Amino acid sequence: MNDNPKISKPYIGLTDYNHQEPDYSDGELAIINQLMFSSRMHATQIDMVFIVFCCQGELKFEMDGSEYTISKDDVFVGYPNAMYNHFEASYDLKCRLLCLTKSLLQEMLYPKQGIWNRTLFLKKHYIIHLSEQEVIMQNCMNTVLAHNLKSNKTTFRKEILHSLVRCIIFELCRTLSTLVQSENTLETNQKKILFDRFISYMTSCEIKKQPLSFYADKLCVSTRYLTMVCREISGRTAYDWIRDYVQNDVRFYLLHTNLSIKEIAVKLGFCNLSFFGKYVRENLGKSPSDFRRQLKDD
């Protein structure tokens, strides 16, 4: 998956030429205030996390062979590299689209990404129906977002738009949290329970960079079984989840704290500064100091 798409890369494949110019784009975030549809909607793969808010009308489509329908006050969350096809849109459809790289989404959610991961992978809540009060809250934030999209002021524009999108996403997290609490707590699927416990425990650990056996022992299962369960429930291995959470911590501490690189390495459980530097270069593409400098310059 390409987590840093070029600006010219299509963000949405629902028009004749599989492209619609976003109202805003910075390489990590793209916003389309009104999705445009034609009579010939192509199959598409979107390489970003995307969130569709349906304000009016109805949209039917397939995701990886399964049929979905979203209508007024529904939110659909799509993950990178799924295949979307067979679109049918009502004449009065009005949808707003947010596209984010996976790394930006995790950064925005940090350190509360657990509820997002657990509900969307464990409960499979790709479609979220908003209550009347939730619609009011989302509409208020989207009104401010739309106003800033139209503004000619460029000073702090990126920071303001990213902050507004972060608020929108956290409001969705609150909805997801309420949704999970209202469901039957006597879940009988032991594999789903184990996956939920794994994500919850890992989220609570300050040092997440641990051997898989560490988490398996805490959960009283074998490493092989934990990996199998994670793959079955989420489509990803336990190693994948551990790696993502460690990288999220690295990004956060490099960008949002004044700790020295050595202090960050110790805090996150790396045995020495050299190993930490090698890890950051291999996984984030730059040395810790260059990564921190680039993000702060941006």
Secondary structure, DSSP 8 states (H G I E B T S, - for coil): --SS--TTS-S---STTS----SEE-SSEEEESS----SS---EE-SSEEEEEEEESEEEEEETTEEEEEETTEEEEE-TT-EEEEEEE-TT-EEEEEEE-HHHHHHHHTT-HHHHHIIIIIS---EEE--HHHHHHHHHHHHHHHHHHH----TTHHHHHHHHHHHHHHHHHHHHHHHHHHS-S----HHHHHHHHHHHHHHH-S-----HHHHHHHHTS-HHHHHHHHHHHHSS-HHHHHHHHHHHHHHHHHHH----HHHHHHHTT-S-HHHHHHHHHHHHSS-HHHHHHHHHH-
